[in-house]
Amino acid sequence: MMRLASNSVLFVTLTLFVLFGTLNVCDGQRLNGLKMRNFYRKSCPKVNVEKTVQKITWKNVAANPSLGAKLLRVHYHDCFVRGCDASLLLDPTPNKATQVEKEARPNLSLSGYEVIDEIKTQLEKDCPGKVSCADILALAARDAVSFQFQKQMWDVPLGRRDGRVSIASEAVLDLPSASSNFTTLLQLFSRKKLDTVDLVALSGAHTIGITRCGVISRRLFNFTGQGDTDPSINPDFATILKAKCTGANGVILEMDPDSSTSFDGHYYRNLNANKGVFQSDAALLTNRFAKSLARSFERDNRFFRSFATSMVNMGAMEVLTGSQGEIRKQCRFVN
């Protein structure tokens, strides 16, 4: 259902999400052609697809806790380009002049692909040719984040099919940047039929994971080209960041300082204290309604519920269903 543009109506919408929890799509209903429950019950009757994905994902996250942020980021970057069709997972192939999405500059730091490969290999043994890489990625991103809580944090509608096209230049155009202002962010989200609530909630993914000094170097040392610092950063926080980043673009920074391994509302508490690491984080505070959402999301329960709803919204963007696309035998290559 399209949300109205009025801030007051949007606030009521958010309040309803808070009161009644995650978007509740009844069994048998569909979202952009996706089915909320039991999609693979008939095509894979001998295996529980979601349990298989969860088991392998949780095993890997237990061994490497950083995978929560990594797999979530891969899912984001896939969905914002051509929709959630696993086009990001395609490897470059010989004799093709066009670069694939993996080779686009915003995607060069992505990782975690090997977990998707492991899941796909197992499901091809259990249920060959039935489970798409796009569905696997959506489930693995959910399960990687959910490991901390030992329960599924949101339902994932299923039925996506895999795309056959992957173009690096599209990733450059469609992916939000760490230096984007609010207008640019909202334009990119609006093109995907996502709104301000989705923008603020999905930005909360920055509550886990790391970045590097090079990503924010200009913000710290040459914001307007005059050797200055972005004035929206808390001065004490800016001093800390500068001390870490002076002359060392490769130094690792927490995206949510002091809480980067815990999925919670701490990101918003930092943000509202002007301690957002990225310019795109700080940009959320330049819009009155976005700022009010950021304040409300300091409460974990409110953040979790809106994040869940927005993940469902994002996961249904421009999906291929039915006879569109294909079910890849290997996630890195078209059939």
Sequence and secondary structure as in RCSB ss.txt:
>XXXX:A:sequence
MMRLASNSVLFVTLTLFVLFGTLNVCDGQRLNGLKMRNFYRKSCPKVNVEKTVQKITWKNVAANPSLGAKLLRVH
YHDCFVRGCDASLLLDPTPNKATQVEKEARPNLSLSGYEVIDEIKTQLEKDCPGKVSCADILALAARDAVSFQFQ
KQMWDVPLGRRDGRVSIASEAVLDLPSASSNFTTLLQLFSRKKLDTVDLVALSGAHTIGITRCGVISRRLFNFTG
QGDTDPSINPDFATILKAKCTGANGVILEMDPDSSTSFDGHYYRNLNANKGVFQSDAALLTNRFAKSLARSFERD
NRFFRSFATSMVNMGAMEVLTGSQGEIRKQCRFVN
>XXXX:A:secstr
    S HHHHHHHHHHHHHH S    TT EETTEESS TTTTTSTTS HHHHHHHHHHHHHHH TTHHHHHHHHH
HHHHTTTSSSSGGG    TT  S  GGGSGGGTT   HHHHHHHHHHHHHHSTTTS HHHHHHHHHHHHHHGGGT
S SS   B  BB S   HHHHHHHS  TT  HHHHHHHHHHTT  HHHHHHHHGGGGS EEEHHHHHHHHH TTS
SS   TTS HHHHHHHHHHHTT TT EEESSTT TTS STHHHHHHHTT  SSHHHHHGGGSHHHHHHHHHTTSH
HHHHHHHHHHHHHHHTTT B TTSSB  SBTTB  
